[in-house]
Amino acid sequence: MDNLENAIIGLLSELVRINSVNMTLSHGPGENELSTLIRHRLDALKLRSQIQTIAPDRNNLIAVVSGTNSAKSLLLNGHLDTVGVAGMDDPFRLRQEGDRLYGRGAYDMKGSLAVMLLLAEYFTRHPPPLDILLTFVADEEDKSLGMDYLVEKWLCDISPPPLGAIFLEPTEENIGVCHKGFTWYEMEIIGRASHGSRPEEGIDAILPLRSALDELNKVQAELLNRTPDPLLGHATLHSSIIAGGTELSVIAGHSYLQWERRTLPGESRPDLDLELQRTVCAVENHPGKHEVKGRKLFQRPSYRVPDDAEILSRLQKASPQSSLAGLSFWTDAALAGKAGIPSVLFGPIGHGAHAVDEWVSLNSLLKVYETLKQLILDF
Ligand SMILES: [Zn+2]
């Protein structure tokens, strides 16, 4: 056990030492140096790995640990990128305080990458009963380009498809069985700018926003009146960005409103689009000669693993003390789920994902390792 502890700490120090702050979200260097390091580690185990270039300077990494029965496979997934490090003193040096290992990404989710590498090491020495597909993806923290690419260009061609996937995101050792999705909307109101002293020559593009906000308020109240999902609670929405006007003495000729809707499994796209139409309609009916345009900007689906998924019952058996949990945030698991691969989330206890005081529990990493090792051995 002591050796394993040292192995995890050593590996995690190496992983944290490499800055893999997301390129597009936080202007970091991205994932390439980290994927190269992991590739060297896998090379040392004589595991053949494959780099996937998903965009200029951005890579996924895949490796397969061959099992004694190659007709079956299990997918393990982790993301290589982290969020930014603003406000952190020494983000890339792993610091231990008792059971806590501090550093950017220690919890979300380089600790889990270390677990995946240790599993690779164990199962190259003791061939597993099925193939283990190790997937390290880029850009989870921003647009999930890595997982999108992995699903489209690789996962969909695997025959037969993996019987399940485990995403090692930090879940406090709970089993994540569902999470919310989100949709982003935008509305633009076009009026006509004019001198503030001559309002009769202008068309105010700001006042009609009031009708949009009123309508969104109504939608919000309706969502809170619905029966909540037992694990995920209510669907929600919030206005995120509002802008318009140019100068104090000018009638505003333009305004914008963007809002985000957090969605539950089972909500239909037409119902969601109806909320946009309602809001556009409310602005159209607002007195005045303004024009209004509404559109959907971006969408990610919610996800729930089927109740009878084999991967779920096997993980429950391997970790009987774990509760089933719903995650309020979106995860890459939805993309594998959408491609037909039953997916669950399971990872360590810790604190401070996306915060300045990020740490992961060493004991919990050991437990996640032992749990997943046993789950694989039981196949
Ligand atoms: Zn994460």
Boltz pocket constraint, residues with backbone or C-beta under 6 A from the ligand:
constraints:
  - pocket:
      binder: B
      contacts: [[A, 79], [A, 108], [A, 109], [A, 140], [A, 169], [A, 170]]
      max_distance: 6.0
